[in-house]
């Protein structure tokens, strides 16, 4: 049976940690097919960092990254269930 895994990363004002987080996900022995980065209305440039990673650094490592922007901050579990 073929396993298909998706990874959900919810972030809020963690611009400085996001790249390492995605790199660690990509370095797993079984990489997920898709990574969803949910930006919980960050104000520190997290969205811009995620977009930059998707366009410049990560196409080499990973091509299936989706960025979802929440317009207002919600509780963590609400963001995961988005």
DRENTORKOL-3810 file (N, C-alpha, C; in nm, 4 decimals):
REM DRENTORKOL-3810
@n.u->0.0843; n.v->-0.1176; n.w->0.0000; ca.u->0.0000; ca.v->0.0000; ca.w->0.0000; c.u->0.0894; c.v->0.1247; c.w->0.0000
@n.u->0.0566; n.v->0.2191; n.w->-0.0855; ca.u->0.1317; ca.v->0.3435; ca.w->-0.0951; c.u->0.0842; c.v->0.4412; c.w->0.0114
@n.u->0.1769; n.v->0.4905; n.w->0.0919; ca.u->0.1428; ca.v->0.5850; ca.w->0.1980; c.u->0.1505; c.v->0.7273; c.w->0.1439
@n.u->0.0520; n.v->0.8072; n.w->0.1761; ca.u->0.0524; ca.v->0.9484; ca.w->0.1397; c.u->0.0366; c.v->1.0294; c.w->0.2675
@n.u->0.1306; n.v->1.1208; n.w->0.2878; ca.u->0.1328; ca.v->1.2006; ca.w->0.4094; c.u->0.1334; c.v->1.3475; c.w->0.3723
@n.u->0.0563; n.v->1.4249; n.w->0.4468; ca.u->0.0594; ca.v->1.5710; ca.w->0.4355; c.u->0.0997; c.v->1.6249; c.w->0.5722
@n.u->0.1706; n.v->1.7343; n.w->0.5720; ca.u->0.2166; ca.v->1.7961; ca.w->0.6962; c.u->0.1543; c.v->1.9355; c.w->0.7064
@n.u->0.1035; n.v->1.9685; n.w->0.8239; ca.u->0.0438; ca.v->2.0998; ca.w->0.8480; c.u->0.1301; c.v->2.1727; c.w->0.9493
@n.u->0.1771; n.v->2.2924; n.w->0.9110; ca.u->0.2576; ca.v->2.3769; ca.w->0.9996; c.u->0.1779; c.v->2.5041; c.w->1.0252
@n.u->0.1365; n.v->2.5241; n.w->1.1503; ca.u->0.0671; ca.v->2.6474; ca.w->1.1872; c.u->0.1696; c.v->2.7392; c.w->1.2512
@n.u->0.1771; n.v->2.8610; n.w->1.2018; ca.u->0.2779; ca.v->2.9531; ca.w->1.2517; c.u->0.2178; c.v->3.0890; c.w->1.2835
@n.u->0.2722; n.v->3.1513; n.w->1.3857; ca.u->0.2345; ca.v->3.2879; ca.w->1.4222; c.u->0.3607; c.v->3.3592; c.w->1.4708
@n.u->0.4053; n.v->3.4556; n.w->1.3940; ca.u->0.5235; ca.v->3.5351; ca.w->1.4278; c.u->0.6456; c.v->3.4479; c.w->1.4578
@n.u->0.6752; n.v->3.3551; n.w->1.3686; ca.u->0.7918; ca.v->3.2674; ca.w->1.3831; c.u->0.8756; c.v->3.2690; c.w->1.2564
@n.u->0.8921; n.v->3.3850; n.w->1.1999; ca.u->0.9676; ca.v->3.4003; ca.w->1.0759; c.u->1.1059; c.v->3.3372; c.w->1.0851
@n.u->1.1729; n.v->3.3571; n.w->1.1985; ca.u->1.3105; ca.v->3.3094; ca.w->1.2138; c.u->1.3204; c.v->3.1579; c.w->1.2278
@n.u->1.2108; n.v->3.0892; n.w->1.2567; ca.u->1.2127; ca.v->2.9441; ca.w->1.2761; c.u->1.1526; c.v->2.8665; c.w->1.1593
@n.u->1.0836; n.v->2.9337; n.w->1.0704; ca.u->1.0072; ca.v->2.8644; ca.w->0.9672; c.u->1.0944; c.v->2.7856; c.w->0.8704
@n.u->1.2036; n.v->2.8435; n.w->0.8246; ca.u->1.2888; ca.v->2.7752; ca.w->0.7280; c.u->1.3445; c.v->2.6459; c.w->0.7868
@n.u->1.3953; n.v->2.6515; n.w->0.9105; ca.u->1.4470; ca.v->2.5300; ca.w->0.9756; c.u->1.3376; c.v->2.4250; c.w->0.9918
@n.u->1.2186; n.v->2.4685; n.w->1.0253; ca.u->1.1067; ca.v->2.3764; ca.w->1.0413; c.u->1.0806; c.v->2.3011; c.w->0.9108
@n.u->1.0724; n.v->2.3733; n.w->0.8004; ca.u->1.0461; ca.v->2.3101; ca.w->0.6706; c.u->1.1620; c.v->2.2195; c.w->0.6303
@n.u->1.2846; n.v->2.2639; n.w->0.6559; ca.u->1.4004; ca.v->2.1796; ca.w->0.6242; c.u->1.3961; c.v->2.0474; c.w->0.7009
@n.u->1.3618; n.v->2.0535; n.w->0.8291; ca.u->1.3541; ca.v->1.9309; ca.w->0.9094; c.u->1.2444; c.v->1.8378; c.w->0.8581
@n.u->1.1342; n.v->1.8951; n.w->0.8151; ca.u->1.0276; ca.v->1.8127; ca.w->0.7572; c.u->1.0781; c.v->1.7433; c.w->0.6310
@n.u->1.1484; n.v->1.8181; n.w->0.5473; ca.u->1.1987; ca.v->1.7628; ca.w->0.4210; c.u->1.3094; c.v->1.6601; c.w->0.4417
@n.u->1.3777; n.v->1.6632; n.w->0.5554; ca.u->1.4869; ca.v->1.5696; ca.w->0.5818; c.u->1.4419; c.v->1.4406; c.w->0.6493
@n.u->1.3134; n.v->1.4231; n.w->0.6683; ca.u->1.2632; ca.v->1.2994; ca.w->0.7289; c.u->1.2831; c.v->1.1822; c.w->0.6333
@n.u->1.2918; n.v->1.0625; n.w->0.6876; ca.u->1.3118; ca.v->0.9449; ca.w->0.6030; c.u->1.1913; c.v->0.9212; c.w->0.5110
@n.u->1.0727; n.v->0.9568; n.w->0.5555; ca.u->0.9553; ca.v->0.9497; ca.w->0.4699; c.u->0.8968; c.v->1.0901; c.w->0.4599
@n.u->0.9262; n.v->1.1550; n.w->0.3495; ca.u->0.8829; ca.v->1.2936; ca.w->0.3321; c.u->0.7350; c.v->1.3018; c.w->0.2985
@n.u->0.6667; n.v->1.4021; n.w->0.3511; ca.u->0.5255; ca.v->1.4180; ca.w->0.3160; c.u->0.5109; c.v->1.4600; c.w->0.1696
@n.u->0.3981; n.v->1.4239; n.w->0.1139; ca.u->0.3695; ca.v->1.4590; ca.w->-0.0243; c.u->0.3409; c.v->1.6088; c.w->-0.0380
@n.u->0.2783; n.v->1.6656; n.w->0.0637; ca.u->0.2387; ca.v->1.8061; ca.w->0.0628; c.u->0.2656; c.v->1.8677; c.w->0.1990
@n.u->0.3055; n.v->1.9942; n.w->0.1994; ca.u->0.3228; ca.v->2.0701; ca.w->0.3232; c.u->0.2313; c.v->2.1918; c.w->0.3147
@n.u->0.1486; n.v->2.2085; n.w->0.4168; ca.u->0.0623; ca.v->2.3260; ca.w->0.4272; c.u->0.1181; c.v->2.4158; c.w->0.5364
@n.u->0.1495; n.v->2.5398; n.w->0.5026; ca.u->0.1933; ca.v->2.6380; ca.w->0.6017; c.u->0.0758; c.v->2.7320; c.w->0.6239
@n.u->0.0225; n.v->2.7317; n.w->0.7449; ca.u->-0.0902; ca.v->2.8175; ca.w->0.7788; c.u->-0.0372; c.v->2.9326; c.w->0.8629
@n.u->-0.0406; n.v->3.0522; n.w->0.8055; ca.u->0.0051; ca.v->3.1723; ca.w->0.8753; c.u->-0.1141; c.v->3.2316; c.w->0.9490
@n.u->-0.1069; n.v->3.2292; n.w->1.0792; ca.u->-0.2169; ca.v->3.2725; ca.w->1.1659; c.u->-0.2118; c.v->3.4234; c.w->1.1883
@n.u->-0.2194; n.v->3.5003; n.w->1.0794; ca.u->-0.2216; ca.v->3.6475; ca.w->1.0828; c.u->-0.0965; c.v->3.7063; c.w->1.1484
@n.u->0.0192; n.v->3.6539; n.w->1.1130; ca.u->0.1462; ca.v->3.7036; ca.w->1.1681; c.u->0.1698; c.v->3.8494; c.w->1.1290
@n.u->0.2465; n.v->3.9167; n.w->1.2115; ca.u->0.2788; ca.v->4.0574; ca.w->1.1859; c.u->0.4291; c.v->4.0803; c.w->1.1719
@n.u->0.5090; n.v->3.9730; n.w->1.1717; ca.u->0.6553; ca.v->3.9876; ca.w->1.1702; c.u->0.7186; c.v->3.9528; c.w->1.0357
@n.u->0.6381; n.v->3.9333; n.w->0.9325; ca.u->0.6944; ca.v->3.8979; ca.w->0.8025; c.u->0.7005; c.v->3.7488; c.w->0.7764
@n.u->0.6307; n.v->3.6694; n.w->0.8563; ca.u->0.6302; ca.v->3.5246; ca.w->0.8373; c.u->0.5749; c.v->3.4872; c.w->0.7000
@n.u->0.4686; n.v->3.5530; n.w->0.6590; ca.u->0.4083; ca.v->3.5237; ca.w->0.5286; c.u->0.5070; c.v->3.5504; c.w->0.4158
@n.u->0.5772; n.v->3.6619; n.w->0.4231; ca.u->0.6753; ca.v->3.6955; ca.w->0.3201; c.u->0.7886; c.v->3.5929; c.w->0.3175
@n.u->0.8327; n.v->3.5481; n.w->0.4359; ca.u->0.9377; ca.v->3.4467; ca.w->0.4446; c.u->0.8902; c.v->3.3152; c.w->0.3825
@n.u->0.7682; n.v->3.2747; n.w->0.4126; ca.u->0.7137; ca.v->3.1509; ca.w->0.3561; c.u->0.7053; c.v->3.1607; c.w->0.2040
@n.u->0.6596; n.v->3.2736; n.w->0.1551; ca.u->0.6487; ca.v->3.2929; ca.w->0.0111; c.u->0.7862; c.v->3.2920; c.w->-0.0551
@n.u->0.8831; n.v->3.3554; n.w->0.0088; ca.u->1.0203; ca.v->3.3585; ca.w->-0.0437; c.u->1.0795; c.v->3.2168; c.w->-0.0473
@n.u->1.0575; n.v->3.1401; n.w->0.0589; ca.u->1.1074; ca.v->3.0027; ca.w->0.0638; c.u->1.0455; c.v->2.9207; c.w->-0.0485
@n.u->0.9163; n.v->2.9385; n.w->-0.0699; ca.u->0.8472; ca.v->2.8611; ca.w->-0.1729; c.u->0.9013; c.v->2.8947; c.w->-0.3114
@n.u->0.9306; n.v->3.0207; n.w->-0.3365; ca.u->0.9735; ca.v->3.0638; ca.w->-0.4697; c.u->1.1217; c.v->3.0419; c.w->-0.4968
@n.u->1.2066; n.v->3.0591; n.w->-0.3946; ca.u->1.3511; ca.v->3.0598; ca.w->-0.4189; c.u->1.4203; c.v->2.9346; c.w->-0.3661
@n.u->1.4102; n.v->2.9093; n.w->-0.2375; ca.u->1.4930; ca.v->2.8068; ca.w->-0.1747; c.u->1.4353; c.v->2.6664; c.w->-0.1863
@n.u->1.3056; n.v->2.6531; n.w->-0.1731; ca.u->1.2505; ca.v->2.5194; ca.w->-0.1570; c.u->1.2096; c.v->2.4455; c.w->-0.2835
@n.u->1.1997; n.v->2.5070; n.w->-0.4014; ca.u->1.1662; ca.v->2.4249; ca.w->-0.5183; c.u->1.2665; c.v->2.3118; c.w->-0.5401
@n.u->1.3890; n.v->2.3332; n.w->-0.4967; ca.u->1.4899; ca.v->2.2282; ca.w->-0.5088; c.u->1.4582; c.v->2.1138; c.w->-0.4134
@n.u->1.4199; n.v->2.1478; n.w->-0.2901; ca.u->1.3896; ca.v->2.0467; ca.w->-0.1889; c.u->1.2482; c.v->1.9923; c.w->-0.2034
@n.u->1.1568; n.v->2.0817; n.w->-0.2346; ca.u->1.0168; ca.v->2.0462; ca.w->-0.2232; c.u->0.9320; c.v->2.1352; c.w->-0.3116
@n.u->0.8426; n.v->2.0790; n.w->-0.3872; ca.u->0.7632; ca.v->2.1610; ca.w->-0.4787; c.u->0.6170; c.v->2.1744; c.w->-0.4384
@n.u->0.5712; n.v->2.0969; n.w->-0.3422; ca.u->0.4288; ca.v->2.0977; ca.w->-0.3061; c.u->0.4049; c.v->2.1642; c.w->-0.1714
@n.u->0.4336; n.v->2.2932; n.w->-0.1655; ca.u->0.4090; ca.v->2.3698; ca.w->-0.0433; c.u->0.2966; c.v->2.4680; c.w->-0.0714
@n.u->0.1957; n.v->2.4664; n.w->0.0133; ca.u->0.0841; ca.v->2.5582; ca.w->-0.0002; c.u->0.0831; c.v->2.6510; c.w->0.1199
@n.u->0.0640; n.v->2.7788; n.w->0.0963; ca.u->0.0616; ca.v->2.8788; ca.w->0.2018; c.u->-0.0815; c.v->2.9288; c.w->0.2159
@n.u->-0.1328; n.v->2.9232; n.w->0.3374; ca.u->-0.2682; ca.v->2.9689; ca.w->0.3660; c.u->-0.2571; c.v->3.0832; c.w->0.4659
@n.u->-0.3145; n.v->3.1964; n.w->0.4327; ca.u->-0.3106; ca.v->3.3136; ca.w->0.5203; c.u->-0.4456; c.v->3.3319; c.w->0.5865
@n.u->-0.4454; n.v->3.3349; n.w->0.7185; ca.u->-0.5670; ca.v->3.3670; ca.w->0.7926; c.u->-0.5693; c.v->3.5181; c.w->0.8146
@n.u->-0.6807; n.v->3.5819; n.w->0.7869; ca.u->-0.6904; ca.v->3.7277; ca.w->0.7946; c.u->-0.6904; c.v->3.7792; c.w->0.9383
@n.u->-0.7403; n.v->3.6989; n.w->1.0303; ca.u->-0.7366; ca.v->3.7378; ca.w->1.1714; c.u->-0.6864; c.v->3.6203; c.w->1.2525
@n.u->-0.6228; n.v->3.6506; n.w->1.3650; ca.u->-0.5655; ca.v->3.5464; ca.w->1.4495; c.u->-0.6762; c.v->3.4654; c.w->1.5141
@n.u->-0.6604; n.v->3.3334; n.w->1.5079; ca.u->-0.7556; ca.v->3.2416; ca.w->1.5704; c.u->-0.6784; c.v->3.1485; c.w->1.6632
@n.u->-0.7506; n.v->3.0715; n.w->1.7425; ca.u->-0.6845; ca.v->2.9768; ca.w->1.8304; c.u->-0.6150; c.v->2.8688; c.w->1.7481
@n.u->-0.5113; n.v->2.8097; n.w->1.8063; ca.u->-0.4275; ca.v->2.7138; ca.w->1.7349; c.u->-0.5085; c.v->2.6025; c.w->1.6690
@n.u->-0.5995; n.v->2.5432; n.w->1.7429; ca.u->-0.6743; ca.v->2.4303; ca.w->1.6885; c.u->-0.7721; c.v->2.4740; c.w->1.5803
@n.u->-0.8206; n.v->2.5951; n.w->1.5889; ca.u->-0.9045; ca.v->2.6481; ca.w->1.4814; c.u->-0.8223; c.v->2.6640; c.w->1.3543
@n.u->-0.6985; n.v->2.7089; n.w->1.3693; ca.u->-0.6108; ca.v->2.7241; ca.w->1.2531; c.u->-0.5785; c.v->2.5891; c.w->1.1908
@n.u->-0.5547; n.v->2.4884; n.w->1.2732; ca.u->-0.5252; ca.v->2.3546; ca.w->1.2209; c.u->-0.6457; c.v->2.2998; c.w->1.1437
@n.u->-0.7639; n.v->2.3250; n.w->1.1932; ca.u->-0.8852; ca.v->2.2727; ca.w->1.1296; c.u->-0.9321; c.v->2.3567; c.w->1.0117
@n.u->-0.8624; n.v->2.4644; n.w->0.9834; ca.u->-0.9019; ca.v->2.5503; ca.w->0.8725; c.u->-0.9009; c.v->2.4711; c.w->0.7459
END
